[in-house]
């Protein structure tokens, strides 16, 4: 569904948590920064229930990462709203918990105390296709992904890519969405999605975030 707001200027935000006090606190925090905010209170849900929740559309989802079903919810959000970005809040992150959600496509990680100060800036950063992740942790994550993906560029050399696929790959390296790729290359969004799917298959990755990380690591090597 096409949203009426321009995410680059006024991103829409949806907060998701089981805790009403947390929803109230961070709704006020974001509203004071002139962001459009919708709060959605969650119950404890199982995987088969997640996709049936009446979660409103948004440019950026801010998810409370507390609780046993947080990863299920985050994975479902990324799959259900592929053009949106996700920020996760938690008491604290270690490499294990951070890598698990970053692999799903999450763009921001904030502990609760940091969120009280920096959440509006984090929302605007990820809405502009950036990351809000502690630099050393992001670097470790990229190394982790590179180690798992070693050799995939050799398996999919540029000679096997069509001229159009090379253009789409360049757009992906800039973290453009399918809609943005279509607009830049003057093709339909459906065609852009088709080329992205082909690239994922050729590089033997399942998610576009894996391919983006692979591209970033290749630039560093």
C-alpha positions as CSV (number, residue, x, y, z in Angstrom):
1,X,0.0,0.0,0.0
2,X,1.4,3.4,-0.9
3,X,1.8,5.7,2.0
4,X,1.1,9.4,1.7
5,X,4.0,10.6,3.7
6,X,7.5,11.1,2.3
7,X,9.8,8.9,4.5
8,X,12.8,11.1,3.8
9,X,11.2,14.1,5.4
10,X,8.5,12.7,7.7
11,X,8.8,9.0,8.3
12,X,5.8,7.2,9.9
13,X,6.7,5.2,12.9
14,X,5.0,2.3,14.6
15,X,5.9,1.2,18.1
16,X,5.3,-2.4,19.1
17,X,5.5,-3.6,22.7
18,X,3.6,-5.7,25.3
19,X,4.2,-2.9,27.9
20,X,1.8,0.1,27.9
21,X,4.2,2.3,29.9
22,X,7.0,1.7,27.4
23,X,4.6,2.5,24.6
24,X,3.6,5.7,26.3
25,X,7.1,6.8,27.1
26,X,8.5,6.3,23.6
27,X,5.4,7.7,21.8
28,X,6.0,10.9,23.7
29,X,9.7,10.9,22.9
30,X,9.0,10.5,19.2
31,X,6.1,12.9,19.1
32,X,8.2,15.7,20.6
33,X,10.4,15.3,17.6
34,X,7.5,15.9,15.2
35,X,7.4,12.3,14.0
36,X,4.1,10.6,13.2
37,X,3.7,7.8,15.7
38,X,1.3,4.9,16.1
39,X,1.5,2.6,19.2
40,X,0.5,-1.0,18.9
41,X,0.2,-3.0,22.0
42,X,1.1,-6.7,21.6
43,X,-0.1,-9.8,23.4
44,X,2.0,-12.9,23.6
45,X,1.5,-14.4,20.2
46,X,2.7,-17.5,18.5
47,X,4.2,-17.6,15.0
48,X,1.0,-18.5,13.2
49,X,-0.7,-15.5,14.8
50,X,1.8,-12.8,13.9
51,X,0.8,-12.3,10.3
52,X,-2.9,-11.9,11.3
53,X,-2.2,-9.0,13.6
54,X,-3.7,-5.7,12.5
55,X,-0.3,-3.9,12.6
56,X,-0.5,-0.5,10.9
57,X,1.7,0.3,8.0
58,X,4.8,2.4,8.7
59,X,8.1,3.5,7.3
60,X,10.0,2.4,10.5
61,X,8.9,-0.2,13.1
62,X,10.4,0.2,16.6
63,X,10.0,-3.2,18.3
64,X,10.5,-4.0,22.0
65,X,12.8,-6.9,21.9
66,X,11.9,-8.2,25.3
67,X,10.1,-11.6,25.6
68,X,10.3,-15.0,24.0
69,X,8.5,-14.1,20.8
70,X,10.4,-11.0,19.9
71,X,12.5,-12.7,17.2
72,X,9.4,-14.3,15.7
73,X,7.7,-10.9,15.5
74,X,10.8,-9.2,14.0
75,X,11.1,-11.9,11.3
76,X,7.5,-11.7,10.4
77,X,7.6,-7.8,10.2
78,X,10.6,-7.9,7.9
79,X,8.9,-10.4,5.7
80,X,5.5,-8.7,5.8
81,X,6.7,-5.2,5.3
82,X,9.9,-5.5,3.1
83,X,10.0,-1.9,2.2
84,X,10.0,-0.7,5.8
85,X,12.9,-0.6,8.3
86,X,13.1,-2.1,11.8
87,X,14.7,-0.9,15.0
88,X,14.9,-3.2,18.1
89,X,15.0,-2.0,21.7
90,X,16.3,-4.2,24.5
91,X,17.8,-4.1,28.0
92,X,21.2,-4.9,26.4
93,X,22.7,-6.6,23.3
94,X,25.5,-9.0,23.0
95,X,26.9,-10.4,19.7
96,X,24.6,-13.4,19.8
97,X,21.4,-11.5,20.3
98,X,22.4,-8.6,18.0
99,X,23.6,-10.8,15.1
100,X,20.4,-12.9,15.2
101,X,18.2,-9.8,14.6
102,X,20.6,-8.1,12.2
103,X,20.5,-11.2,10.0
104,X,16.7,-10.7,9.8
105,X,17.3,-7.3,8.3
106,X,17.1,-5.0,11.4
107,X,18.8,-1.7,10.9
108,X,18.9,-0.3,14.4
109,X,19.7,-1.6,17.9
110,X,19.2,0.6,21.0
111,X,19.2,-0.3,24.7
112,X,16.4,1.3,26.6
113,X,18.5,4.1,28.2
114,X,20.0,5.1,24.8
115,X,16.5,5.0,23.2
116,X,15.3,7.6,25.7
117,X,17.8,10.1,24.3
118,X,18.5,9.0,20.7
119,X,15.4,7.2,19.4
120,X,14.2,10.1,17.1
121,X,17.7,10.4,15.5
122,X,17.9,6.6,15.1
123,X,14.5,6.6,13.3
124,X,15.6,9.3,10.9
125,X,18.9,7.5,10.3
126,X,17.4,4.2,9.3
127,X,14.6,5.9,7.3
128,X,17.4,7.3,5.2
129,X,18.8,3.8,4.6
130,X,21.4,4.1,7.3
131,X,22.3,1.9,10.3
132,X,22.0,2.7,14.0
133,X,24.3,0.0,15.4
134,X,27.3,0.5,17.6
135,X,30.2,0.7,15.2
136,X,32.4,-2.1,16.6
137,X,29.4,-4.5,16.8
138,X,28.4,-3.7,13.2
139,X,32.0,-4.4,12.1
140,X,32.0,-7.7,13.9
141,X,28.7,-8.6,12.3
142,X,30.0,-7.8,8.8
143,X,33.1,-10.0,9.5
144,X,30.7,-12.8,10.7
145,X,28.6,-12.5,7.5
146,X,31.7,-12.4,5.3
147,X,33.1,-15.5,6.9
148,X,29.8,-17.4,6.2
149,X,29.6,-16.0,2.7
150,X,33.3,-16.5,1.7
151,X,33.6,-17.7,-1.9
152,X,30.1,-16.6,-3.1
153,X,31.5,-13.9,-5.3
154,X,33.7,-16.5,-7.0
155,X,30.6,-18.6,-7.6
156,X,28.7,-15.7,-9.2
157,X,31.3,-13.7,-11.2
158,X,30.3,-10.6,-13.0
159,X,30.5,-12.5,-16.3
160,X,27.4,-14.4,-15.2
161,X,25.4,-11.3,-14.6
162,X,23.5,-9.5,-17.3
163,X,24.0,-5.7,-17.7
164,X,20.7,-5.1,-16.0
165,X,21.6,-7.3,-13.1
166,X,24.8,-5.4,-12.7
167,X,22.8,-2.2,-12.5
168,X,20.5,-3.7,-9.9
169,X,23.4,-5.0,-7.9
170,X,24.9,-1.5,-7.9
171,X,21.5,-0.2,-6.6
172,X,21.5,-2.9,-3.9
173,X,25.0,-1.8,-2.8
174,X,23.4,1.6,-2.1
175,X,20.6,-0.2,0.0
176,X,17.9,1.0,-2.3
177,X,14.4,-0.6,-2.0
178,X,12.7,-2.3,-5.0
179,X,10.6,0.7,-5.5
180,X,13.7,3.0,-5.5
181,X,15.5,0.6,-7.9
182,X,12.5,0.7,-10.3
183,X,12.4,4.4,-10.2
184,X,16.2,4.8,-10.8
185,X,16.4,2.3,-13.6
186,X,13.0,3.2,-15.1
187,X,11.6,-0.3,-14.8
188,X,8.5,-1.7,-13.1
189,X,8.7,-2.6,-9.4
190,X,7.8,-6.1,-10.4
191,X,10.8,-6.3,-12.8
192,X,13.1,-4.9,-10.1
193,X,11.9,-7.6,-7.6
194,X,12.5,-10.2,-10.3
195,X,16.1,-9.1,-10.8
196,X,16.7,-9.0,-7.0
197,X,15.4,-12.5,-6.7
198,X,17.7,-13.7,-9.4
199,X,20.7,-12.0,-7.8
200,X,19.9,-13.7,-4.4
201,X,19.9,-17.1,-6.2
202,X,23.1,-16.4,-8.0
203,X,24.9,-15.4,-4.9
204,X,23.3,-18.2,-2.9
205,X,21.8,-16.0,-0.2
206,X,18.2,-16.0,1.0
207,X,17.8,-12.3,2.1
208,X,18.8,-9.0,0.5
209,X,20.4,-7.9,3.7
210,X,22.8,-10.9,3.3
211,X,23.7,-9.8,-0.2
212,X,24.1,-6.1,0.9
213,X,26.5,-7.2,3.7
214,X,28.4,-9.4,1.1
215,X,28.7,-6.4,-1.2
216,X,30.0,-4.2,1.7
217,X,32.5,-6.8,2.7
218,X,33.7,-7.2,-0.9
219,X,34.3,-3.4,-1.1
220,X,36.4,-3.6,2.1
221,X,38.6,-6.5,0.9
